[in-house]
Amino acid sequence: MMSALVRFSIRFHGVIIGLASLMVIYGIYSLTRSNLDVFPEFSPTQLVIQTESPGMSAKLVEYLVTQPLENTIAGTVGVDKIRSQSIPGLSGHRPVQTRHRCLSQPAGSGRTAEHP
């Protein structure tokens, strides 16, 4: 069986090259028409918020800037976690959204605030 296939391929090499060319052309055609949006996002949506507070200590930044911003961001629909950091003169926040949160879910489900 294999020897017959090899003999056919050697004898009719033009047919084999033609079939291979058709397969390559069809592959290129399929590639250009394929929908590449089928792959999901590998990381959740993140937003970075940085606020400056010149001359304030880390404790003051935490009390006057970081906590009020966390409370405001926590009320946003779809926010799963809030990562924040307070250093002297600067406050940084990273709210992380879930990928597929339904808007009919309660606003307070599954929220946590993490402080490094």
C-alpha positions as semicolon CSV with decimal commas, in nm:
position;residue;x (nm);y (nm);z (nm)
1;M;0,000;0,000;0,000
2;M;0,272;0,249;0,096
3;S;0,492;0,149;-0,195
4;A;0,200;0,209;-0,435
5;L;0,145;0,555;-0,283
6;V;0,515;0,639;-0,318
7;R;0,522;0,515;-0,679
8;F;0,213;0,722;-0,761
9;S;0,369;1,031;-0,599
10;I;0,693;0,990;-0,796
11;R;0,517;0,917;-1,125
12;F;0,263;1,200;-1,097
13;H;0,465;1,462;-0,912
14;G;0,277;1,744;-1,087
15;V;-0,052;1,629;-0,934
16;I;0,104;1,615;-0,587
17;I;0,251;1,966;-0,625
18;G;-0,086;2,094;-0,751
19;L;-0,274;1,941;-0,456
20;A;-0,020;2,081;-0,209
21;S;-0,051;2,425;-0,371
22;L;-0,431;2,411;-0,345
23;M;-0,404;2,321;0,022
24;V;-0,169;2,614;0,088
25;I;-0,396;2,857;-0,099
26;Y;-0,701;2,733;0,092
27;G;-0,511;2,770;0,420
28;I;-0,415;3,128;0,341
29;Y;-0,774;3,204;0,236
30;S;-0,908;3,056;0,561
31;L;-0,655;3,251;0,766
32;T;-0,754;3,585;0,610
33;R;-1,124;3,520;0,673
34;S;-1,094;3,381;1,026
35;N;-1,226;3,573;1,325
36;L;-0,936;3,636;1,563
37;D;-1,161;3,776;1,839
38;V;-1,231;3,428;1,970
39;F;-0,942;3,439;2,217
40;P;-1,039;3,575;2,561
41;E;-0,853;3,848;2,745
42;F;-0,593;3,687;2,968
43;S;-0,586;3,963;3,227
44;P;-0,878;4,152;3,379
45;T;-0,930;4,517;3,299
46;Q;-0,722;4,741;3,525
47;L;-0,719;5,114;3,579
48;V;-0,436;5,302;3,751
49;I;-0,523;5,613;3,953
50;Q;-0,243;5,816;4,110
51;T;-0,300;6,128;4,319
52;E;-0,035;6,366;4,446
53;S;-0,047;6,516;4,793
54;P;0,269;6,724;4,829
55;G;0,400;6,757;5,183
56;M;0,170;6,496;5,340
57;S;0,296;6,195;5,532
58;A;0,190;5,843;5,436
59;K;-0,063;5,834;5,724
60;L;-0,225;6,159;5,614
61;V;-0,236;6,046;5,253
62;E;-0,402;5,721;5,366
63;Y;-0,659;5,901;5,581
64;L;-0,740;6,202;5,359
65;V;-0,692;6,064;5,007
66;T;-0,669;5,685;4,985
67;Q;-0,965;5,584;5,202
68;P;-1,216;5,831;5,048
69;L;-1,111;5,726;4,698
70;E;-1,143;5,356;4,788
71;N;-1,493;5,416;4,923
72;T;-1,591;5,598;4,604
73;I;-1,440;5,336;4,372
74;A;-1,598;5,051;4,573
75;G;-1,941;5,172;4,462
76;T;-1,859;5,118;4,095
77;V;-2,038;4,829;3,924
78;G;-1,804;4,551;3,815
79;V;-1,508;4,631;4,041
80;D;-1,385;4,309;4,198
81;K;-1,081;4,428;4,396
82;I;-0,909;4,755;4,478
83;R;-0,535;4,752;4,532
84;S;-0,403;5,071;4,683
85;Q;-0,081;5,204;4,822
86;S;-0,005;5,519;5,019
87;I;0,343;5,666;5,038
88;P;0,449;6,014;5,145
89;G;0,298;6,259;4,896
90;L;0,145;5,997;4,666
91;S;-0,154;5,764;4,660
92;G;-0,195;5,487;4,403
93;H;-0,507;5,282;4,330
94;R;-0,567;4,988;4,096
95;P;-0,931;4,883;4,069
96;V;-0,958;4,542;3,900
97;Q;-1,274;4,459;3,706
98;T;-1,417;4,115;3,659
99;R;-1,444;4,003;3,300
100;H;-1,805;3,893;3,282
101;R;-2,000;4,062;3,556
102;C;-2,372;4,092;3,492
103;L;-2,512;4,437;3,570
104;S;-2,805;4,277;3,757
105;Q;-2,572;4,142;4,027
106;P;-2,561;4,330;4,357
107;A;-2,306;4,611;4,359
108;G;-2,133;4,494;4,678
109;S;-2,070;4,133;4,583
110;G;-1,712;4,013;4,620
111;R;-1,526;4,339;4,683
112;T;-1,212;4,354;4,887
113;A;-0,960;4,628;4,951
114;E;-0,598;4,516;4,962
115;H;-0,321;4,723;5,117
116;P;0,038;4,620;5,047
